[in-house]
Structure formats: structure tokens, C-alpha cells
Amino acid sequence: MEETGSEVVSMRFDEEALEVLVGIARTDAGRSDLASKGIVRSLLDAFPEFARDSSLLLLCLKLLRNLCAGEIRNQDAFVECNGVDVVLGAMRSWMVSREVDVGGVRTALQVLANVSLAGDRHRMVLWTRLFPEEFLSLARVRRREILDPLCMIMYVCSVGDVPSDADLSGQQELLAVAELVRTASVVGFQEQWFGWLMSKVCLDRQCLPALFAKLVNAGISDDDAVADGTCDGFSSDQAYLVRILSEILTKQLTEMPVSGELAMFILQLFQRALSQVDFSSRNLSSLPTGSLATDVLGYTLLILRDICAQDSAAGSGEGSEHAVQTLLSHGLLDALLSILGELESPAIIQKSIDGTKDREVGSGGELKLCPYRGFRRDIVAVIGNCAYGRKIVQDEVRQKNGLLLMLQQCVSDESNPFLREWGIWAMKNLLEGNEENENAVRDLEFQGSATSPQIASLGLKVEVDPKSGKAKLVNDP
């Protein structure tokens, strides 16, 4: 490398020189110094020479990746010198080969990902070059090394003043996103970009129903699926998407509230899964269980739990458009209390009921068994979150004779970790500020099934009249 002042006269690169420059470009000072020498332009001019040697080509891409990590002059030079098309050319050659060069494609995508962070102009260039063919073909490569940087590019390109077709809600965008879900369901993901992308598509853009429809079982066209994305059974990709959405809400990767429409879609999935799950045998596995219907049932239940927690401070005024109000108006509470009442009692409750064996439930006369470890706890959690600060829910549980049923959940249960804690939380929310519920609980006549030392955690105790056998829940001073 020779230079006069700050003007570059010529640059010659060999493997040793590239390795040294890759190290220099790892620091802010090194990137800034190399930017002043116009190294990006020189690298792109020499790219055809690098393309003849795979090791030199990979070193060149690593150097470009480092140079474009937060240095605007290098990022600008990359776009101005047609670097996007140059790098895409290298990626295409690797993609059409018999075996994809995963390391090379990943490094090339990392270059483009770093450039995408520079601003709207850079994102627009990337989007117009990559959409839709490049996104789709890359998304179909079932490798996590490619998935992570590709998700970063798609996510970053969907924010800011980018083309209107970069909002991820169009048919072609959703095809690429669906392929990303299929890839992630096979190989998983390591970086946060996939979760953020799913959050943007499913919650921000509210495309969950449309994306769900594109993940039907292989061989079933979109035309064969019903409008809301359902068909007989669930595909493994659909179950995986619901699982990811549940994890996003639980980890609070986004503060975007769930809309009433999306909440209704989740409720519909829950109801559909409920009709397909086998409740005749007990499953001691936690989620995911391997049963697609059971997994969809469990993860939609967790999403409903988090929706209710997210909306807990919103109040329950008449005419409210909040997601919880939408769910309640479409029978969420009815469904949950019905399921809970049909389940066999927790083991500790069963042991306390003298002489009682199976009780008839419904037309079949058989008790339902938990389809996965924690199912009962998750139902109680949804009810507890629904009841927080909502008198309408408190009253409805009482009116549906659900207080005794909820009291019976304030126990430890090996098949439902943290059931006692969620049961106590639910009872606290059902009683707080509601005199009618407090009176109803005090007047309950227990038959041994609701007596539990854990009720003391509520500041209450059970007193039993030895003559009448009538038990009441009273304040424990």
C-alpha cells in the first residue's frame, strides 16, 4: 500500500495484508483510519480478482464486514460503489453450487446487515436489490448461520422511511417470512433478530392470521385452507410459530399491546386445539410435548395469560376496545371455568374427599386429564390475570359458582408446578374490593374438598362447626 498525504495512489492485497487489515478494522480507530484511505472502493475494484480465490474472497468479505460496522464513510462508499450488487454476485455463485458455502453466505449477509444500519438510503438500496427473490431463496436455506443475519436485514429494512412494500405485510414478504419460520423450526435461531421480526410481523403489522395460513401442512395450498389459516389439524410450523409468539410475549421483547382482533384469533386457535386434544390420558410432559394440537393449546393459553396481564391496568369500562374485553365478550371465562370444572381434582383434593371416586362430568361421565404438565396452572393463571381489577370478572366467577372451584386450586400439585401460587393470586384478585365475593366465600359450605392450609396465605382460615359440619372461610387475625 502506497500513499501520498491522504490520497491513495494504489493498493495491493494479498492474504497476509488482508488478515492484517481485518484485525485493524475491528476497532473504531482502525475503521476510521482505513475510511480516510478509501479502502472500500479499492476492495470493490479488486473484487473480481478475489473471486478467483475462495480464501481471498472470504477475507475480503470479512474486511468489508468490519469496515462497515458503524463507520458511515465506509457504509456510504459501499453503497456508492455498487457494493450491494458486487456482494450479491458472490452470494449467488455460492447459492447455485451443489453445496451452499454457508460460511461465505453468512459473512456476505453480515456485510449487508452492517450496511443496513447506516440509514434509510442504505436500507432502500438493500431492499430493492434483495426483494423478493433473494430474500425467498436465502430463507429456504435451512441453516441457522444464514437465518440470523437474514432476519436482521429484513427487520432493519422494515423500519424507517423505506419503500411501502417493505412493511412485511404483503403476500411476497409473508412468503419469505413463512420460509424463515420453517427454517427456524428445523434449526432454531441464536440471535434476537428472528424474535424481533416475528414480533413486528405478528403484533405490529398484525399479520399473524395471514402468516399462520401460509404455514399449513406441505401439499395444502392457501386456497385449500380456510380464510383464518386453519385446516384439519396443525402443522409443525404453525405450532412452532405460536410457541415463538408465546415466548416473545413472556420475555417482553416487545411492548406492543395485542389488539382485540389478534386476541380473538388466539382464542379461536385455543378453542380449535381444545376440540382436538385427547383428554383421556394424562401427559406428564411439559411444553412442548410433541403433540401439535396439545402444543398449540398450551402456547395459546400462555398467550392469553400474557394478554390478560398486559391489559390488567386498562380497566373494564363498558364499550372498551381492549383485548381482554374482546376475549371476555366472546366467552373466554365460560370456556376456562368449564374446562377447569371438568378436570379431575388436584391429587391433594382427591385424597381429602372421603369416599368419593370419579364424579360424572358432561355426557361422557369421564373426568378430563391434564394433556400436559402445567395445564391446570395455566388455566388458573389466565383467570387470575383476568380478575385483576375487573369487577365484571369477579362477579361472573361468583355467578357461575366458580369461587369454590377456584379455592380448590390453592394447593400444591406435582403435575402443575406453582399451581398454589397462581391459585392464591387468582383468589386474591377475585376477592379484592368485592364484598359480594367475600361474603360468598364466607358462606361456602365445604365438604372437605376446599380445606387447605395454603388458604392461610390469603389471610383467611376455615372454621368448621363440629355439629353441623358447616365450614366457613373467615378472617384470620
N, C-alpha and C positions, 0 to 999 in steps of 0.2 A: 504494500500500500504506500503510495507516494502522494504528498500533498504540498501545496504552496499556500500559506495562510490558512484560510478556512475553505478554500476551493479544492475540491477533489480532482486530481489530474487523472488517476487511474486506480483501479482496484483489481487485484488478482486474488482469487480464492482457491485454496486447496484444503484438504481435510483438516490439517493441523491448524490453519488460520481460522477456519470456520469453528472448530471446537473452542479456540481461544475467545472468539467473538461471542459465541453462545454464553460463555461464562461472564464476559464483560456486560452483556445485555441483561443479566439477571438483576442488576441494580438500577435505581433511578438515575444515578450519576452516569453510569455507563450507557444507558439508553439515550440520555440527553446528549452526551458527547458524540455518540455514533449518529444521532439525528443531524447534528451540525455538519457532519461529513457526507450527508446524502447517501447513506449506506443502503437504504431501502430501494432506491432507484437502481443502484448498482447491482444489488442482488436480483432484482426482477429482470434487469437486462441480461444477466448471466444465467437466468433460469434454464434456457434451452440446453446449455452446457451441463448444468446439474442433472437434468432429466436423463442424461445418458448413464449416470452412475447413481444407483439407488441409495448408497450410503451418503453421497454428497447431497442428494436431493433431500433426504431426511434431515441432515444437518442444516441445510438452508431453511427448511420449514421451521425447525426448532429456533433458529436465529430470528426469523420473521415473527414467530410467536412471542418471543421475549421482547423484541423491539417494539411490538405493538401493544405491550401490556402497560397501558396508561400514559404513553408518550404521544401526545396529539400530533406532533410533527411527523412522526413515523406513520401514524394511522392515516393522516391526510395524504402523505406520499404514497402509501399503499393503494388508496382508492384512486388517486390522480394518475397513477402509473398502471392502471388496469390490473392491479394485483388480484382482485377477486376472480377475474376470468383466468388468470395465469394459474392460480392455486386450484381452481375448479378443474382445469385441464388435467392437472396431475391426479386429482381425486378420481376423475372419470376413468383414467387409464388403470388405476388400481381397482376400481369397481367392476370393470369388464373382464378382468383377469379371472382365471379359473378359481383362484382362492384370493379373497379380498385381503389386501395388505392392511390389517386392522391398525397397526401402529402408525402407518403413513396417513391413513384417512383420519385417524384421531388427531394427529398433530396438525394436519391441514385444517380440520374443523376448529381446533383451538386458535389457530391464526385468525380465522374469520370471526370467531367468538370474541376475541380481544378487540378486533376492529369494530364490531357491532356496538361496543360500549362507548365509542367516541362521540356519537350524536345521531340526530335524525337523518342527516345526509348520508352518513355511512350505513345506517340501518336500511334506508330506502334502496341503496345500491345493492346491498346484500339480498334484500327481499326480492327485488326484480330479477336478480340472477338465479336465485335458488328456487323460487316458487313457480310452479308446484312440483315439477318433475324431480328436481334434485332432492327436495325435502322428502318426497314419497319414496324414492329409491333408497335413500340413506336410512329412512325409518324402517325399511324392511330388512335391514341387516341386523340379525339377532345377536348383537354384541353390545355389552354394556359400555365398553370403551368408546363406542361411537354414539350410543344413546345419550350419554351425559352432555357432551359439548353440543350435540344437535339440539337437545332441549333448551340449552342456554341460548343458542342463536334464535330459535323460534320464539322463546319467551321475550328476549330483549327486543326483537324486531316487532313485537306486538304492542309495545308501549311507545308513547310519544307521538309525534306527528309523522306517522308512516302512512303508506297507501291504505285506502279504505278497505282493501281486500286483505289486509294484514290483521284483521280483528279476530281471526281464528274461528269465526262462526260460519264461514261459507262451506259449501259441500267439499271442495277440494282441500281446504285446510283441515276439515274434520277427518277426511280420509287419511291424511298424514298423521294426525293426532291418534287416530284409531290404530294405525300401524305402530306408533310409539307405545301405546298401551299393550299391544300384543307382544312387542319386543320385551317390555319391562316385565310382563307376566311370566316370560320364559327365563330371562337373565337377571332380572332385578335392576336396581339402579343404586348409585352410590352418592351422587351429588344432589343438592337440593333443587336443581332446576326442574326436574321432572314433576316434583310435587307442586312447585310454583306454577308450572304450566298447566297442570290439571286443575289447580285452583282457579286460574284465570279462565280456562275454558268452561269448567263446570259451574263455578259460582259467579264469577264476574260477568262472563258472557252468557251465562245461563243456558249452556248448550248440553247439559247432561243428558236430557232425553234423546237428542239427536245423536250424540256420541254413543250412547248406550245402544241405539238402534243399529249402529254400524258394527257393533261387536257381537252380532248374532253368530250362531254356530256356522262353521265353514260349510259352504254349499247352499246356504239360505240367503237369497238376495234380499236387498232392502225392500223390494216390492212384496216379498212374501211375509215380511214382518209387519205387525200391526203398527199403527201410527206412533204409539208411545214406546216403540222399541222392544216390545215383548213378543215372544212366541212360546211354544211349548218348551218348558224347561229353561235353564240358563246356560250360557256358555261360560267356560272358564275365564275368558277375558272380561265378561260382564261382571262376574263375581270379583275378579281382581280390581276392576275399576271402583266398585262400591267399597271394597276394602281400603283402597288408597284414599278415597274421599273421606272415609271414616277417620283414617289416620291423620289426614290434613286437619280436620276439624278438631280432633282430640289434641293435637300438638299446637293448634292455633297458629298454623303457618300463615293464615290469613285472617284479617278482622272483618272481611266482607260478610255481612249478615246473609243468611239464607232467605231467599224470597218465599212468599206463600206458594207460588207455582212450583218451585223446586221442592219445597216441603211436601206438597201434595204428591209429587212424583215419587218421592221416597216412601211416603205412606202407601202408595199403590204397589210399589215393589215389595214392601213389607207384607202387605195383605196377600199378594200373589205368592210369595215364598211361603207364607203361613199355610196356604192351601196345598202346598206340595211337600211339606216336610212330614216325615214319619215320626209321630209322637208315641208310637207303640213300644219303642225300645229306648233305654237310657244310653246316652252317649257321654262318656266321661272326658272326651277331648275338648280342649279349649279351641277357640277360633284361631286360625282356620282349621276346619275339621276334615276337609277333603270332599265333603258333600256340598255340591254347588248351591242347592236350594237352602241348606242349613246355613252356609256361609253368608248368602245374601240376606237371609232372615236375621242373623246375628249382627251383621255390619249395618244394615238399615236401622236396626233397633238402637245401635250405638249412635248413629247419626241423629235419630230422633231424640235421643237423650241429650246430645250436644246442642241441637237446635233449641230445645226447651231451656237449656242452661243459658244459651246465648241470648235468648229473648226474655229472660226472667225478670229483668228490670223494666220491661216495656209496658207493664200494666195489662189490664184486661178490659179496657173500656169497650162499650158497645160499638160495633161498627169498625173495630180495629182491623187493620190490614196485616198485622204482624203474623209471622209464620205459625206461632203456637195457636193463635185464634183460628187460623185456617184449619189446622190439624184437629182442633177440638170440635169445630163445626162439622167435620167430616167423620166423627165417631172414633177418634183416637182413644179416648178414655174408655169408652164402651168396650172396644176391642181388647185393650190391655187388661181391664178388670175381668173380662170374660175368660181370657187365656189363663190369667193367674188363678181364677177360681176353679178352672178345670185341671190344673196341675195337681199332682199328688203333693201332699203337705211336706214341708221340710222334715227330715228324719226325727229331729228332737220333738216336733209337734206330734208326729205319728205315735211316738212312744208314750206321749202324755195322754193320749186318748184311750182310756180303758175300754177294752172290749170292742173297739172299733176297727174294722178292717177296711176293705175297699168300700168307698161310697160311690153311688151311681152318679154319673155326670153325663148329661146330654142323652141322646137317643141310644148311643152305643153302650152306655153303662160302664165304660172303662176310663180310668184316670189317665191323663196325659203325662208323659215322662219328659224330662228336660232333654232337648235334642243336642245340647252342647253344655259344657261346663260353664256356668255363669248365666244361663238363660233367665232364670228366675230373678237373679240380682239385677240384670239389665232392665227387665220389665219394671221392677220396683224403682229403679233409678229414673226411668222416664216419668213415672207417676210422681215421684218426689220432686223432680225438677218442674214438672207441670204445676204442681200445687204451690210452689214458692210465690207468695204474694198474690195469689189468684183465688179470691173467694168463690168464684164461679166453679172452680175445680174442687175446692174444699167441700162445697155444698153438694156437688154432683156425686162425689165419692160417698158421702153420707147417705144421700138419697138412693143410691144404688146398693146400700147395705155393704159398702166396701171397707168400713172402718175396722171391723173385726178381722177381715181378711188381711188388711194392711198391718194390723198389730201382730198377726201371726208371722210376719216377715222379719220381726225384730229379734231374730235368733241367729245363732251360728249354724252354718250348713257346709259340710265338706264339699259338696257338689257346687256350691255357689260362694266362692270367696268374697268376703266383705258384704255379704247379704245383711248381716246385723247392722253394719254402719249405714248402709243405704236405707234399710228399713227404719232406723231411728231418724235419719234425715227426713224421710218421707212423712213419718208421723209428726215430727216437729212442724213441718210445713203445713200439714193438714189441720193441726190444732191451733197454730199461732194466729191470734186475733180472731178466732172463730168460736164464739161462745156456744153455738149450737152443737158444734163437733165435740167440744169439751164435755158438754152435758151428755151427749150421746155416748161418749166413751165411758163416762162415769156410770151410766145406767146399763152398760152392757152386762148381760148375764153370761159369764164364761162357763164352759163345760170342760175345763181343763186344757182346752186347745190353745188358749191365748196367754196362759200364765207363763211368764218368762222373767228371769232376773234382769235381763237386759232392758226391760221396760223402765227400770230404775234410772237408767241413763236419761230418760225423759223428764226426771223429776217427779215421777209418779210411782205408785205402788198398788198392788192388788190386795184388797181386803175381802175375805170370804166369810160369810155367815155360816157357822158350822151346822146350824139347824136347817136353814133354807137351802144352803148350797149356793146362794146367790153371791156372785163375785162382782166387785166394783173397783174401778180404777180411780184412786183418789190422790190428791197431792201428798207428796212425801216431804215433810218438813226437814 
